[in-house]
Amino acid sequence: MSAPMHEGPLDCAWLLADPGAQPAQSDVRIALEGGRIQSVVPLADEPGAGAPRLLALPALANAHDHARTFRSATLGAFGQPLESWLPFLGVVPGMDPYLCAATSFARSAKHGVANLMVHYTRVQGGMAYVDEAQAVARAARDVGVRIGFAIAMRDRHGIAYCDDATVLAALRPGIRDAVAERLAVKPVAPARQLALVDEVARMVEEGGHGEHVTVQYGPTAVQWCSTPLLEAIAQASVDTGRPVHMHLLETRYQRDWADANYPGGIVRFLDDIGLLTPRLTLAHCAWARPEDLALIAERGATIAVNTSSNLGLKSGIAPVPEMLKHGCRVAMGLDGMAFDEDDDALREMRLAYSLHRGWGYDTTMTREQLWAFASRNGPRSVHGMRGGLASGGPIAPGAAADLVLLDWDALDDDALFADTDPLDLLLARANGSHIAKVLVGGRVVVDAGRVQGVDEPALRAELLARMRSALAGGRAGATSWRETVKALADDLGPFYRRGQMMGGCCG
């Protein structure tokens, strides 16, 4: 089944057509046609008796994510820093990629996201990569969201930020063989990695998924990609126009490594090889310095800030006010790590605003900048320069009908004053539980908390049943590997604290 097109006008008690830039409008009728906004006019009559009173706003965007289903605390990774957290992602065996992607996308859609990035770093396996990518594309189509699909690319440093032999020597002997077998990098030539991106892109077009999937290059990060691989990606992006999505300066250990291995500046290095362009999105930049941000802004790249993820993984707080001061394009990412592990984009937006709006009487992030962060800039990371695919702009005639409709009476449940500013209430208390409908391209993707294009409860139940069965059957040695990962986490702490990953890694 697929999400149905919305029929009839949308009568709203309040409209935030361009939050922070335009004042709220009361009693508005929105008409749709062909997946776009046809008109926005004042209501001539009051809505019918018993009709829900709605607050309409532009749909949100998630500029950095990975389409993961199982959450960190479930995997036993709560409280781990990124460097120890990453191996925990493999403590469960691979599952049906459609089930994994569809349940993840459904959770995002229920929380108001129309456009989301999928940096596909967790391959489920069991089938050809192109077939797996097609399953993810089908999941996006069925749920009703648009995605950017970045093929993860890497060729070095499988365990930490240096050659694998150095890390293995620092681990307790009893886990070295298991860690080497599962995590040591098995390099694939740049040409073969680029060919895979081309193959997935052909599948997307030939399979009819081009309207909701944008294929991208996904170098995982400089510490995991050799210079020849990054140079090849930069040239391929020039040749094809495809976007590039990668992590940068997420943790202080990555900052230390970058300073040791790129003394001229890691951002300057990306610029020198032609990768720092408007086609590039850099996830995190939590440890970027002013000179890094100035160059990122000058070259027109986007930064995807992942507030809750950085807090949950003890990575830090991104310097968003400094990014904005330098003129960086900044977008909101959830990274599969929203504050309550629920992909609630409304709460993520509010948390970011609370951290970055300024202290006392100082304003370091305006509400207009917040909305660019949460809604307008994200589609650029998801779809690159394909601006017609989704506007991410204000609710206005001709714009894509990407809307979030909140239950106004539930949001303003202690109503006392008729002139309450809806944006105040949105930023004070809104979360996914207030969402009544989500429309993407005019289709009703979510209605009354239920995803319309898939049976999410049934898919989730099937996925959990399969996973529990696989774990009970000892599939892929999941139990013993989980214990190995716990031991690895204990050993990596001293390794990073002593700075053992610093030297000679920069090939």
C-alpha positions in Angstrom: 0.0 0.0 0.0 1.0 3.6 -0.3 0.2 6.8 1.5 -3.0 8.4 0.1 -3.1 11.9 -1.4 -4.8 14.3 0.9 -8.3 15.3 -0.3 -9.9 18.6 0.3 -8.6 21.8 2.0 -6.8 21.9 5.3 -8.4 24.3 7.8 -6.0 25.4 10.4 -6.4 27.4 13.6 -2.9 28.6 13.2 -0.3 28.7 10.4 3.5 29.1 10.9 4.3 29.5 7.2 7.9 30.6 7.8 8.6 30.3 11.5 10.7 33.1 12.9 10.6 35.1 9.6 6.8 35.7 9.4 4.3 36.1 12.2 1.7 33.4 12.8 -1.6 33.6 10.9 -4.8 32.5 12.5 -7.8 30.8 10.8 -6.2 29.8 7.5 -7.3 27.4 4.7 -4.5 25.6 2.8 -5.5 24.1 -0.6 -3.3 21.5 -2.3 -3.1 20.3 -5.9 -0.7 17.8 -7.5 1.4 17.5 -4.3 2.0 21.2 -4.0 0.4 24.2 -2.2 -2.2 25.7 -4.4 -3.4 28.6 -2.1 -3.2 29.9 1.4 -6.2 32.1 2.3 -8.1 33.3 5.3 -10.9 31.1 6.5 -14.2 32.6 5.5 -16.1 30.4 7.9 -15.2 28.7 11.1 -14.2 25.0 10.7 -17.0 22.5 11.2 -18.1 21.6 14.6 -15.8 18.9 16.1 -13.1 19.4 13.5 -9.6 19.3 15.0 -8.0 22.7 15.5 -4.6 22.4 13.7 -1.3 24.2 13.8 0.4 23.9 10.4 4.2 24.3 9.9 6.7 23.2 7.3 7.9 19.6 7.6 11.3 19.0 9.3 14.4 17.6 7.7 17.0 15.2 9.1 20.3 16.0 7.5 22.4 13.2 9.0 21.2 9.7 9.9 22.0 6.0 9.2 18.6 4.2 9.0 19.3 2.2 12.1 16.4 0.4 13.9 18.0 -0.8 17.1 18.9 1.8 19.6 22.1 2.3 21.6 20.8 1.4 25.1 19.3 -1.8 23.7 22.6 -2.8 22.3 24.4 -2.2 25.6 26.2 0.9 24.4 24.7 3.6 26.6 27.3 5.9 28.0 30.1 4.8 25.6 32.1 7.5 23.8 31.9 7.3 20.0 35.2 5.4 19.7 34.0 2.5 21.9 30.3 2.8 20.8 30.9 2.0 17.2 31.7 -1.7 17.6 28.5 -2.2 19.6 26.5 -1.6 16.4 27.6 -5.1 15.3 26.5 -7.0 18.3 23.2 -8.0 16.6 23.2 -10.0 13.3 22.1 -8.5 10.0 18.4 -8.6 9.3 16.1 -8.1 6.3 17.1 -4.6 5.1 13.6 -3.7 4.1 12.3 -4.3 7.6 15.2 -2.4 9.2 14.8 0.6 6.9 11.0 0.7 6.9 10.8 0.7 10.7 13.5 3.4 11.0 11.8 5.6 8.3 8.4 5.1 9.9 9.8 6.4 13.2 11.2 9.4 11.5 8.0 10.2 9.6 5.9 9.9 12.7 8.0 12.7 14.2 7.5 15.1 11.4 10.4 14.4 9.0 9.8 14.5 5.3 13.4 14.5 4.0 16.1 12.4 5.7 19.7 11.5 5.0 20.8 7.8 5.1 24.6 7.5 5.4 24.5 3.7 4.9 27.3 2.5 7.2 25.5 -0.6 8.5 25.1 -3.1 5.7 22.7 -5.8 6.8 24.2 -8.4 4.4 22.9 -11.6 3.0 22.3 -10.3 -0.5 24.1 -8.2 -3.2 24.7 -4.6 -2.1 22.6 -3.2 -5.0 19.7 -5.4 -4.0 20.0 -4.2 -0.4 20.0 -0.6 -1.6 16.9 -1.3 -3.6 15.2 -2.7 -0.5 16.0 0.6 1.4 14.7 2.6 -1.6 11.4 0.6 -1.5 11.1 1.2 2.2 11.4 5.0 1.7 8.8 4.8 -1.1 6.4 2.8 1.0 6.7 4.9 4.1 6.4 8.0 2.0 9.6 9.9 2.8 12.4 11.2 0.6 16.0 10.1 1.3 19.5 10.8 0.4 21.4 7.4 0.2 25.1 7.8 0.7 27.1 4.6 0.0 29.7 4.3 2.9 33.2 4.3 1.6 36.5 3.6 3.5 39.8 1.9 3.1 41.8 2.2 6.3 41.8 2.2 10.1 39.2 -0.4 10.9 39.5 -0.4 14.7 40.8 3.1 15.7 42.5 6.1 14.2 45.7 4.4 13.1 46.8 1.1 11.4 45.0 -1.9 12.8 48.2 -3.7 13.9 49.1 -0.9 16.3 45.6 -1.1 17.9 45.6 -4.9 18.1 49.0 -4.8 19.9 47.4 -2.6 22.6 44.5 -4.9 23.3 44.4 -7.9 25.7 45.6 -11.0 23.8 42.4 -12.9 24.3 40.3 -10.7 22.1 42.9 -9.8 19.4 42.0 -12.5 16.9 38.2 -11.9 17.2 38.6 -8.1 16.8 40.9 -8.5 13.8 38.5 -10.9 12.1 35.5 -8.6 12.6 36.9 -5.1 12.5 40.3 -5.0 10.7 39.8 -3.1 7.4 39.8 -5.0 4.1 40.7 -2.3 1.6 38.8 -2.1 -1.6 40.3 -0.1 -4.5 38.8 3.4 -5.0 37.7 2.5 -8.6 35.6 -0.4 -7.3 34.0 1.7 -4.6 33.1 4.4 -7.1 31.7 1.8 -9.5 29.4 0.6 -6.7 28.0 4.1 -6.4 27.3 4.2 -10.1 25.6 0.8 -10.0 23.3 1.9 -7.1 22.5 5.1 -9.0 21.5 3.1 -12.1 19.3 0.9 -9.9 17.6 3.9 -8.5 16.8 5.4 -11.9 15.8 2.1 -13.6 13.8 1.0 -10.6 11.7 4.2 -10.6 13.0 5.5 -7.3 14.5 8.7 -8.6 11.6 10.8 -7.2 12.4 9.9 -3.6 16.0 8.8 -3.5 19.2 10.8 -4.2 22.4 8.6 -4.4 25.5 10.2 -2.9 29.2 9.4 -2.2 29.6 8.6 1.5 33.3 8.7 2.6 33.0 7.8 6.3 35.6 10.4 7.4 39.1 11.4 6.7 40.5 9.1 9.4 38.9 6.2 7.7 39.6 7.1 4.1 43.0 7.4 2.4 44.0 10.4 0.4 43.7 8.5 -3.0 40.2 7.5 -2.1 39.1 11.0 -1.1 40.7 12.5 -4.2 38.9 10.0 -6.4 35.6 10.9 -4.7 36.2 14.6 -5.1 36.8 14.1 -8.9 33.8 11.8 -9.3 31.6 14.4 -7.6 32.8 17.0 -10.0 32.2 14.7 -13.0 28.7 13.5 -11.9 27.4 16.4 -9.8 26.5 13.9 -7.0 26.6 15.1 -3.4 29.1 13.9 -0.9 28.3 13.2 2.8 30.9 12.5 5.4 31.7 12.9 9.1 34.3 15.5 10.3 35.7 16.4 13.7 33.1 14.6 15.8 35.2 14.0 18.9 38.2 15.5 20.6 40.2 12.4 19.7 39.5 13.0 16.0 40.6 16.6 16.5 43.8 15.5 18.1 44.4 13.0 15.3 43.7 15.6 12.6 46.1 18.1 14.2 48.8 15.5 14.3 48.3 14.2 10.8 47.2 17.4 8.9 49.2 20.2 10.5 48.1 22.5 7.7 44.5 22.0 8.8 42.1 19.1 7.9 39.5 21.4 6.4 42.2 23.1 4.3 43.3 19.6 3.2 39.7 18.9 2.0 39.7 22.1 0.1 43.1 21.4 -1.5 41.8 18.1 -2.9 38.6 19.7 -4.2 36.2 18.1 -1.8 35.1 21.2 0.0 32.3 22.4 -2.3 28.5 23.2 -2.1 27.9 19.5 -2.8 29.5 18.5 0.5 27.8 17.9 3.8 30.0 17.6 6.9 28.3 15.8 9.8 29.1 17.0 13.3 32.1 19.5 13.2 31.7 19.5 17.0 35.5 20.3 17.3 35.8 22.7 14.4 37.7 25.9 15.0 36.9 29.4 13.7 39.4 29.1 10.9 37.7 25.8 9.8 34.3 27.3 9.9 35.3 30.4 7.9 36.6 28.1 5.1 33.5 25.8 5.2 31.3 28.9 4.9 33.4 30.4 2.1 33.2 27.2 0.1 29.4 26.8 0.6 29.5 23.3 2.3 26.7 22.4 4.7 27.3 21.3 8.4 24.8 18.8 9.8 24.8 19.3 13.6 23.7 16.3 15.7 23.0 17.7 19.1 21.6 14.7 21.0 24.1 12.3 19.4 27.0 14.4 20.5 25.6 14.6 24.0 24.8 10.9 24.2 28.2 9.9 22.9 30.0 12.4 25.1 31.4 14.1 22.0 30.7 17.7 23.0 28.5 20.6 22.0 29.0 21.9 18.5 29.9 25.6 18.2 26.7 26.5 16.4 26.7 30.2 17.3 30.3 30.4 15.8 29.1 28.5 12.7 26.2 31.0 12.3 28.5 34.0 12.9 30.8 32.8 10.0 27.8 32.3 7.7 27.8 28.5 7.6 24.8 26.7 6.2 23.8 24.6 9.3 21.2 21.8 9.3 19.8 19.5 11.9 20.8 15.8 12.0 19.4 13.2 14.4 22.0 10.5 13.8 19.7 7.8 15.1 20.4 9.2 18.6 17.7 11.7 19.5 17.5 12.6 23.1 15.0 9.9 24.1 16.1 7.4 21.4 12.9 8.0 19.6 13.8 10.1 16.5 11.6 13.0 17.8 12.7 15.8 15.5 10.6 18.4 17.3 12.3 17.8 20.6 15.7 17.7 18.9 15.0 21.2 17.4 14.0 22.5 20.8 17.0 21.1 22.5 19.4 22.6 19.9 17.6 26.0 20.3 17.9 25.8 24.1 21.7 25.2 23.8 22.5 27.8 21.1 20.0 30.7 21.4 22.2 32.6 23.8 22.5 33.4 27.5 20.8 36.2 29.3 20.0 39.1 26.9 22.4 37.8 24.2 21.0 36.2 21.1 23.3 33.9 19.2 20.7 31.9 17.3 17.5 33.6 16.1 14.2 31.8 15.6 14.6 32.3 11.8 18.0 30.7 12.0 16.6 27.9 14.0 14.0 27.2 11.4 16.6 27.2 8.6 18.5 24.7 10.7 15.5 22.4 11.4 13.7 22.6 8.0 15.1 24.7 5.2 18.7 23.7 5.0 18.3 19.9 5.5 16.9 19.1 2.0 20.1 20.5 0.5 22.0 17.8 2.3 19.5 15.1 1.4 19.1 15.9 -2.3 22.1 18.1 -3.1 21.4 20.7 -5.8 18.1 19.0 -6.9 16.2 21.8 -5.4 12.9 21.0 -7.1 12.7 17.6 -5.3 11.7 19.3 -2.0 11.7 23.0 -1.3 12.2 23.0 2.5 11.0 26.6 2.3 7.9 28.4 3.5 4.3 27.2 3.2 3.3 29.2 0.1 1.6 28.7 -3.3 3.8 26.5 -5.5 5.9 25.0 -2.7 6.0 21.2 -2.1 3.1 20.2 0.2 5.5 19.0 3.0 3.5 19.8 6.2 3.4 18.9 9.8 0.0 19.5 11.4 -0.1 19.6 15.2 -3.2 19.3 17.4 -3.4 22.9 18.6 -5.8 22.1 21.5 -3.4 19.4 22.8 -0.4 21.8 22.5 -2.3 24.7 24.1 -4.0 22.5 26.6 -4.1 25.2 29.4 -5.3 28.0 27.1 -5.8 31.2 28.9 -5.1 34.0 26.3 -6.3 34.2 22.7 -3.2 36.0 21.6 -0.7 33.3 22.6 2.1 33.1 20.1 2.0 29.6 18.5 5.8 29.6 18.0 6.3 30.2 21.7 4.3 27.1 22.5 6.0 25.1 19.8 9.5 25.9 21.1 8.4 25.5 24.7 6.7 22.1 24.6 6.0 20.5 21.2 7.0 16.9 20.6 5.9 14.0 18.5 2.9 13.3 20.6 1.3 16.5 19.4 1.5 15.6 15.7 -1.9 14.9 14.1 -0.8 14.5 10.5 2.4 14.6 8.3 2.1 15.3 4.6 4.9 14.7 2.2 4.3 15.9 -1.4 0.6 16.1 -0.6 0.4 12.5 0.6 -0.8 11.8 4.1 2.2 9.9 5.4 1.1 9.9 9.1 -2.5 10.3 10.4 -3.4 10.2 14.1 0.0 8.7 15.0 -0.1 5.9 12.4 2.1 5.6 9.3 -0.3 5.1 6.4 2.0 3.5 3.8 3.1 0.5 5.9 1.8 -1.5 8.8 4.6 -0.3 11.2 3.5 -2.3 14.3 3.5 -5.5 12.2 6.8 -4.8 10.6 8.4 -4.0 13.9 6.9 -7.1 15.5 8.3 -9.2 12.7 11.7 -7.7 12.9 11.9 -8.2 16.7 10.7 -11.8 16.4 13.4 -12.5 13.8 16.1 -10.8 15.8 15.2 -12.6 19.0 15.1 -15.9 17.2 18.6 -15.2 15.6 20.0 -14.3 19.0 18.5 -17.3 20.7 20.0 -19.5 18.1 23.5 -18.0 18.5 23.5 -16.6 15.0 26.9 -15.2 14.0 28.2 -15.7 17.6 26.3 -12.6 18.7 26.6 -13.4 22.4 30.4 -14.0 22.4 31.0 -11.0 20.2 29.0 -8.8 22.6 31.4 -9.8 25.4 34.4 -9.1 23.1 33.0 -5.7 22.3 32.7 -4.9 26.0 36.3 -5.9 26.6 37.4 -3.9 23.5 35.6 -0.8 25.0 37.6 -1.2 28.2 40.9 -1.5 26.3 40.2 1.4 23.9 39.9 3.9 26.8 43.6 3.8 27.8 44.6 3.6 24.2 43.0 6.9 23.3 43.8 8.6 26.6 47.5 7.9 26.0 47.3 9.2 22.4 48.6 6.0 20.9 46.7 6.6 17.6 48.7 9.8 16.8 51.6 8.9 14.5 52.1 7.9 11.0 48.5 7.5 9.9 48.2 10.0 7.1 48.6 8.0 3.9 
